[in-house]
Amino acid sequence: MGKKTLGLITRLLTNGLRFQCLKRMGKPGRLQALSIEITHNCIARCMMCNIWKIPAEVPNLPLEKWIGLLDADLFSNLVELDITGGEPFLKKNLSYFFRRIGELRKTRLKALKSVAVTTNGFLTERVLSVVEQVLPHFQDRGLDLVMVCAVDAIGGLHDKIRNFKDGWQKADRTIEGLISLQKKHPNLIIGLKTTILPLNVDALDAIIQYARLRGLFTIISPYIITPGRYLNFNQEKNLAFGQDDIAKMIEFFTRQKSSWDFHTQALVHFFASGAMHKPCTCGFNYLFLRSSGEMFLCPLINESVGNVSRTSAENLFFSSKADQIRKRIGKRTQCVSCTEPGLERYALPFEGFSYLRLLARIGEKRFWEMHRRTGLEKYFV
């Protein structure tokens, strides 16, 4: 076993012991990952998400408020910043927002390594224009820009799922444009995010092939029902998987050599047993902020700890209400069925013990390949 591996084991053991202590007390650690729903507005009408049903007149926090929020001590250890929506590229002056983040990288956000943006890719010209402007600025400040494009099928089925005419054609053009920009800017990382529904269970291999031909990473995971993040609690019966669907997903993930081995293996176990077993550190090193300013320790648990427009983010994060929510993280019914892959990424380095078990199970060589591909090394600098 190499010196590097031994050093990582020591770090993970330390992290694991610390996390167990924090969990018993319900106290947070250093905030390392943050998701911001920068707008609830969206031009798609996706069948698995009801965010677009929020009335347009419901206000989103202005960009200056988000910038002021990030310029706080609470976020000084932030490693990853995730920008989501709605559709983020509907937000005006988005390039200005990203430039301000780059400026904060020199002062407040010194630990920040990457900014990820999830988009449906339908606003091709706007997406490519903003990304092209931002990439040199980020590169000068040592920041990666991770563009995650929603792709639920190759072709017309994607349009049907997203309820958007010519959606696949527009998304494909955006992806190809991003690939062209990547040739000039190595700090641009591109991937696809697929939400599995009964409608596209048979379309997953085509998505994998499309991604591999273009050197894109993939995040493929089932839909999630929640009255919180996706506001789709009334869709549970309409979206339910049949036994044939479950069998197909087990077969797909069993033979899939994914860069995200932990997630694919956890999904196979979930489909076979009906229960998800994975670490979660929501509220300990991660939190989610809605476009309204409401703070949630977990995006899937619809229990706000308050609004950053009325109370400082730091006071909310360290509040007694947050402590009580943290103590129940991993024990709720939502936790048993949680298939959200992003939350695992934030949890594995911080929780420690599960990542150690993965190392023991898959071996040193395969572990380090996955560790590098998924970008988790940024948590061990």
C-alpha positions in Angstrom: 0.0 0.0 0.0 1.4 3.4 -1.1 2.2 6.3 1.2 -0.5 8.4 -0.5 -3.1 5.7 0.3 -2.0 5.5 3.9 -2.2 9.3 4.2 -5.8 9.2 2.8 -6.8 6.4 5.2 -5.5 8.4 8.2 -7.5 11.4 7.0 -10.7 9.5 6.5 -10.4 7.8 9.9 -10.0 11.2 11.5 -13.0 12.6 9.5 -15.1 9.6 10.4 -14.5 9.9 14.1 -15.2 13.6 14.1 -18.4 13.2 12.1 -19.7 10.6 14.6 -19.2 13.1 17.4 -20.9 15.9 15.5 -23.8 13.7 14.5 -24.5 12.7 18.1 -24.6 16.4 19.2 -26.3 17.6 16.0 -23.6 20.2 15.5 -22.2 21.2 12.1 -18.7 21.0 10.8 -17.1 23.2 8.2 -19.4 24.0 5.3 -17.8 22.6 2.2 -20.6 22.4 -0.4 -23.5 24.7 -1.2 -26.4 24.5 -3.7 -28.2 27.7 -4.7 -31.5 27.6 -6.6 -30.7 30.9 -8.2 -34.2 31.1 -9.8 -37.4 29.1 -9.8 -38.2 30.3 -13.3 -38.0 27.7 -16.1 -38.9 27.4 -19.8 -39.3 23.6 -19.6 -42.4 21.8 -18.3 -40.8 18.6 -17.2 -43.1 15.7 -16.3 -41.1 14.8 -13.1 -40.7 18.3 -11.7 -43.2 21.0 -10.7 -40.8 23.9 -10.0 -42.1 25.6 -13.2 -45.6 25.8 -11.6 -44.3 28.4 -9.1 -46.0 31.7 -10.3 -43.6 33.9 -12.2 -44.5 36.8 -10.0 -43.0 35.0 -6.9 -39.7 36.9 -6.4 -36.3 35.4 -6.7 -33.5 36.8 -4.6 -31.5 39.3 -6.6 -27.9 38.5 -7.6 -26.5 41.1 -5.3 -28.1 39.4 -2.4 -26.4 36.1 -3.4 -23.1 37.8 -3.8 -23.4 39.4 -0.4 -24.4 36.1 1.1 -21.3 34.4 -0.2 -19.1 37.1 1.2 -19.5 35.8 4.7 -17.3 33.8 7.1 -19.7 30.8 6.9 -18.6 30.1 3.3 -14.9 30.6 3.7 -14.3 26.8 3.6 -16.5 26.2 0.6 -15.0 23.7 -1.9 -17.9 23.3 -4.3 -20.7 25.7 -5.3 -23.7 24.3 -7.2 -25.9 26.7 -9.2 -29.3 25.3 -10.1 -32.9 26.3 -10.8 -35.4 26.4 -12.5 -33.2 27.3 -15.4 -30.2 29.4 -14.2 -29.6 30.9 -17.7 -32.9 32.7 -17.5 -31.2 34.9 -14.9 -30.0 38.2 -16.3 -26.4 39.3 -15.7 -25.3 35.7 -14.9 -21.8 36.4 -16.3 -21.5 39.3 -13.9 -22.5 37.0 -11.0 -19.8 34.5 -12.0 -17.2 37.2 -12.3 -18.0 38.3 -8.8 -17.6 34.8 -7.6 -14.2 34.7 -9.2 -13.3 37.9 -7.3 -14.4 36.4 -4.1 -12.1 33.5 -4.8 -9.2 35.8 -4.0 -10.7 37.1 -0.8 -13.4 35.1 0.9 -13.8 31.9 -1.1 -10.1 30.9 -1.1 -10.9 27.1 -0.7 -13.4 27.1 -3.7 -12.3 24.7 -6.4 -15.3 24.4 -8.7 -18.6 26.0 -9.7 -21.2 23.6 -11.2 -24.2 24.8 -13.2 -27.1 22.6 -14.2 -29.0 23.6 -17.3 -31.6 22.2 -19.7 -29.4 23.6 -22.5 -32.4 25.1 -24.4 -31.0 28.7 -24.4 -28.0 27.8 -26.6 -26.8 31.2 -27.5 -27.1 32.6 -24.0 -25.4 29.5 -22.4 -22.5 29.6 -24.8 -22.0 33.4 -24.5 -22.0 33.4 -20.7 -19.7 30.3 -20.5 -17.2 31.8 -23.0 -17.0 35.0 -21.0 -16.6 33.3 -17.7 -14.0 30.6 -18.5 -10.9 32.8 -18.8 -11.9 34.6 -15.6 -12.3 31.3 -13.7 -9.1 29.9 -15.2 -7.1 32.8 -13.9 -8.4 32.2 -10.4 -7.9 28.4 -10.4 -11.6 27.6 -10.7 -13.2 24.8 -12.8 -16.6 25.4 -14.4 -18.7 22.2 -14.4 -21.5 22.3 -16.9 -24.2 19.7 -16.3 -26.7 19.4 -19.2 -30.0 17.6 -18.6 -30.4 14.8 -21.1 -33.2 12.3 -20.6 -33.1 10.6 -24.0 -31.5 11.0 -27.4 -34.0 12.4 -29.8 -37.7 13.1 -29.6 -38.4 11.3 -26.3 -36.3 14.0 -24.6 -38.7 16.6 -25.9 -41.7 14.6 -24.6 -40.2 14.3 -21.1 -39.2 17.9 -20.9 -42.4 19.1 -22.7 -40.4 21.4 -24.9 -40.5 21.5 -28.7 -37.1 20.8 -30.4 -35.6 20.5 -26.9 -33.2 17.7 -27.9 -32.0 19.6 -30.9 -31.3 22.7 -28.8 -29.6 20.7 -26.0 -27.5 18.9 -28.5 -26.3 22.2 -30.1 -25.5 23.5 -26.6 -23.4 20.4 -25.7 -21.5 20.6 -29.0 -20.8 24.3 -28.5 -19.5 23.6 -25.0 -17.3 20.8 -26.3 -15.8 23.4 -28.8 -15.1 25.8 -25.9 -13.5 23.0 -23.9 -10.8 22.7 -26.5 -9.6 26.2 -25.6 -10.3 26.1 -21.9 -9.3 22.9 -19.9 -11.1 24.3 -16.8 -14.4 23.5 -18.5 -15.8 20.1 -17.4 -19.0 18.8 -19.2 -21.4 16.1 -18.2 -25.0 14.9 -18.6 -27.6 14.4 -16.0 -30.4 11.9 -16.7 -33.5 11.4 -14.6 -34.8 7.9 -15.0 -38.5 7.5 -15.5 -40.6 4.6 -16.7 -40.7 6.4 -20.1 -36.9 6.3 -20.7 -35.7 3.1 -18.9 -34.9 1.7 -22.4 -33.1 4.9 -23.5 -30.2 4.7 -21.0 -27.7 2.8 -23.2 -28.0 5.4 -26.0 -27.3 8.2 -23.5 -24.2 6.4 -22.3 -23.0 5.9 -25.9 -23.6 9.6 -26.8 -21.6 10.7 -23.7 -18.7 8.3 -24.3 -18.2 9.4 -27.9 -17.9 13.0 -26.6 -15.9 12.4 -23.4 -18.7 13.5 -21.1 -19.3 12.3 -17.6 -22.8 11.0 -16.8 -25.1 11.2 -13.7 -27.9 8.7 -14.2 -30.4 8.3 -11.4 -34.1 7.7 -10.8 -36.6 10.5 -10.2 -37.2 11.7 -6.7 -40.5 12.5 -5.2 -40.5 15.3 -2.6 -42.8 18.1 -1.5 -39.7 20.2 -1.2 -37.1 20.5 -3.9 -39.1 19.3 -6.9 -42.6 20.0 -5.6 -43.8 16.9 -7.2 -45.5 15.0 -4.4 -48.7 14.6 -6.5 -46.8 12.7 -9.2 -45.9 9.6 -7.2 -48.5 7.3 -8.8 -48.0 8.7 -12.3 -44.2 8.1 -12.2 -44.2 4.8 -10.4 -41.8 2.1 -11.8 -43.2 -1.4 -12.6 -41.3 -4.6 -11.8 -40.0 -4.8 -15.4 -38.6 -1.3 -15.1 -36.8 -2.2 -11.9 -35.4 -5.3 -13.4 -34.1 -3.3 -16.4 -32.5 -0.7 -14.1 -30.8 -3.4 -12.0 -29.4 -5.0 -15.2 -28.3 -1.6 -16.6 -26.4 -0.5 -13.4 -24.9 -4.0 -12.8 -23.1 -4.0 -16.1 -22.3 -0.3 -16.1 -18.7 0.6 -15.6 -19.4 4.1 -14.2 -17.0 6.7 -13.0 -19.3 7.0 -10.0 -19.0 3.4 -8.8 -20.3 4.1 -5.3 -23.6 5.5 -6.6 -24.2 2.7 -9.2 -23.6 0.0 -6.6 -25.9 1.7 -4.1 -28.6 2.0 -6.7 -28.4 -1.8 -7.5 -28.8 -2.5 -3.8 -31.7 -0.1 -3.5 -33.6 -1.5 -6.5 -33.1 -5.1 -5.1 -34.0 -4.3 -1.5 -36.1 -1.2 -1.5 -33.8 0.6 0.9 -30.9 2.9 0.2 -27.8 2.5 2.3 -25.3 5.4 2.0 -23.8 8.1 4.1 -25.4 11.5 4.4 -23.9 14.7 5.8 -26.6 17.2 4.8 -26.5 20.0 7.3 -23.1 19.1 8.5 -20.9 20.2 5.5 -23.7 20.9 3.0 -26.9 23.0 2.7 -29.4 24.1 0.1 -30.8 27.6 -0.5 -34.0 28.1 -2.4 -34.6 31.1 -4.8 -36.7 32.6 -2.0 -33.8 32.6 0.4 -35.2 29.7 2.5 -32.4 27.6 3.9 -32.7 23.8 4.0 -30.1 21.5 5.4 -31.3 18.8 2.9 -33.0 19.8 -0.4 -35.3 16.8 -0.1 -36.6 17.4 3.4 -39.1 20.2 3.3 -38.2 21.7 6.7 -36.7 25.2 6.5 -34.5 26.6 9.2 -35.3 30.2 8.2 -34.8 32.7 5.5 -31.4 34.4 4.8 -33.3 37.7 3.9 -34.3 38.0 7.5 -31.6 36.2 9.5 -27.9 35.7 8.7 -27.0 32.4 7.1 -24.5 31.8 9.9 -27.2 32.2 12.6 -29.5 29.9 10.8 -26.9 27.2 10.2 -25.9 27.2 13.9 -29.4 27.5 15.3 -31.0 25.1 17.7 -33.6 24.2 15.0 -30.8 23.2 12.7 -29.3 21.1 15.4 -32.5 19.2 15.9 -32.9 18.6 12.1 -29.2 17.4 11.9 -29.8 14.8 14.6 -32.4 13.1 12.4 -30.5 13.2 9.2 -30.3 9.7 7.8 -33.1 8.4 10.0 -36.2 9.8 8.1 -38.3 7.9 5.6 -37.0 10.2 2.9 -33.5 9.1 3.7 -34.3 5.4 3.1 -35.4 6.2 -0.5 -33.0 9.0 -1.3 -31.2 8.4 -4.7 -29.7 11.8 -5.1 -26.1 11.3 -6.3 -24.8 14.7 -5.5 -25.4 14.4 -1.8 -23.2 11.2 -1.7 -20.3 13.2 -3.2 -20.3 15.7 -0.5 -20.8 13.0 2.2 -18.1 10.5 1.4 -15.0 12.6 2.2 -16.6 14.1 5.3 -18.2 10.9 6.8 -15.0 9.0 6.1 -15.9 5.4 7.0 -18.0 4.6 3.9 -15.2 5.8 1.6 -12.8 3.6 3.5 -15.0 0.6 3.0 -15.2 1.4 -0.7 -11.4 1.5 -0.9 -11.3 -1.9 0.8 -13.9 -3.3 -1.6 -12.7 -2.1 -5.0 -8.9 -2.0 -4.3 -6.3 0.7 -4.4 -5.9 1.2 -8.2 -9.6 1.3 -9.0 -10.3 3.5 -6.0 -7.8 6.2 -7.1 -9.1 6.2 -10.7 -12.6 6.9 -9.4 -11.3 9.4 -6.8 -9.6 11.5 -9.6 -12.5 11.1 -12.1 -15.1 12.3 -9.7 -13.0 15.2 -8.5 -13.1 14.2 -4.8 -9.4 14.9 -4.4 -10.4 18.6 -4.0 -11.6 17.7 -0.5 -8.2 16.5 0.6 -5.9 19.5 -0.5 
